[in-house]
Amino acid sequence: MRRKSTGRTATTPKSPIFQSPMFNFTTIAILGGVFVLGIGIGIAFSSTATFSPSNVASREFIDTKAPNPEICVQYGASAMVMDTRLFVTLNPFNVYVSQPSMRPGCVLRTNNWAILEQRKLVTNEQVRECKNRLNTFGYTGDLGEKPDINCVYQNDAAKNFFVNEPGAVAPSIETERF
């Protein structure tokens, strides 16, 4: 003998959030996938972007724009050269600054001056004067043409405030001194 069904079924009550068609399991899975994909894209971007304190601008871009980039990177460091003029009047006392011009340049290490000497771009007198002041040479323009070469002094008093920030890592010592 069989029992007759009463029409009631035994079901467990579901919470109202799972009954909503807006938050079904498919929607939650899609949102989770988008979240994981977003994290992956963020990690990929942060690993390729250069935000170290010694790279305020893209070092690779500056290296490619330097005069004679293969010589500059191998025997010195590429640089951004800013030419500007200061005018100082004494009566009345005022300081006037001209509009700066930015050009790509290169600073050679002191042990690589022979490149300039071999090409007869600097004289023995210029080398002796620059060496006596513990300076080095920097230039703008192509070495094969008429470069503008100067004896430049490394100013240790100029601070890199990007390096001095809390938590910043200082560049290695060997890159600091030319």
N, C-alpha and C positions, 0 to 999 in steps of 0.2 A: 503494500500500500504506500502510495506516495502522498507526500504532503503538498498541499496547495500553497503556491506562493502568495504572499500577502501584498506584493507590489512594492515592497520596500527593499532596497538593496543596502548592504552594509558598505559604506564608503567612509574614508577618513576625511575629515574636513580639511580643506586647503586654505592657506593664508590668502588674504585678498591680493597681495602683490603678485602671486603666481597666477592668479586668475585673470589678471589684466592682460589684454592682448599686446599692450605696449612693452611689457617686460617678459616675453617668453624666452625660452632657453636659446633660441636662434639669435635673437637680438643681443642677448648678453654675450654670446660667443663672438658675434661680429664686433661688438664694442671692445671686447678683450683683445681680439686680433688687431684692431686699429691701434689700441694702446701699445701693444708689443711692437708693432711696426713703427710707431712714432718714436719709441725709445731706441729702436735700432737705427733709424735715420738720424736721431740726435747724437748717438754715439759715433756714427760714421762721420758726421759733420765736425764734431769736436776733435776727432783724431786727425783730420786733415787740415784744420785751421791752425795757424800758428799764432799763439797768444803769449809766447814766452817774453820775458822782459827785454831781452836783447834784440828782439825782432819787432820794433815798433811798426815798421812798414815791412813789406815782403822783401826779405833779403834776396831771394831769387830774382825778383824783378829788378832790384837795384844792381845786382851783379850783371845781368844781361845788358843793362843800359850804360855800364861803365865804359870809359874809353879803353880799347884793347882789352875786352873782358877776360880773355884767356890769360893774359900776362898779369892783369890786375888781381885776379882771384888767386893765381898761383904764387905771386911774389909780394902780395900786399893785401889790401882790403878796398872794396869799392866804397864810394862815399857819395853823399849829397853835398855839393859845394854851393854855398850861399855867398854871393858877392853883394855887398852893400856899402854905402859910404855914410860916414858920420860927419856932420858939420857942427862945430861948437863955436858959439859967439861968446865973447867975454863981457861986452858992455852993450846991452844987457846979457846976462848969462842965459843961454838957451842951447838946447841940443836938438838938432834936426837929423832925421834919418831918411835916406833915400829908399826908394822901392827896391827890395831885394830881387836878385835874379838867381834862380836855381838851375844848376847844371850838374850832370853826372861827372864824377871825378874818381881819383884813385890815390890812395896813400900807400907808399912802398915801405916795406920793412927795411931797417937800416942795413941789414946784410945783403940787400938786393939792389943797391945803388949802381952796381956795375952795369946794369941794363941801360941806365941813363948815360953812363960814361962811355960805354961801347958805341952808342949811337951818337956820341959827341953832342948830347943835349945839355950837359952841364960841364963846367970847367973844373979843373983841380982846385982852383980857388973857392968856387962855390961849395964843393964837397968839403973842403977843409973848414970853411966858416960854419957850415951846417953841422958838421960833426963836432966842432968845438962847443957849440951851444946845445949839444945832445938832442938835436932835432932830427927830423927825417924829411923826405921829399914827398910832396903831393902834386898832382897835376890834373889838368883838364885838357881835353882835346886828344886827338890821335897822335901816338908817338911817331908814326910815319910822316906826319905833316909837321905843323908848327904848334906843339903843345905849349900850354901855359904852365910852367913849372915853378913851384915855390918851395922854399924851406919852411916847413910847418912844425909847430911845437905842439906836443901832446899836453893839453891842459888837464892836469889831474884834479884841479879844483872844481872843474865842471862835473857835476854829479848827474848820474842817470837816475832820476826819481822813479823810473819804472822798476829799477832793481831794488831800491830802498823801501819798497812797499812791504808791509807785513806779509809774510808767507812767500815772498818772491825768492827765487833761487838765483844766486849771483852767477855770472858767467865765469868760465874757467880763467885762471890767472894768466895762462900763456897767451890768451887773446887780448889781454888788456894792454900789454906793453909792446910797442913797435920799436 
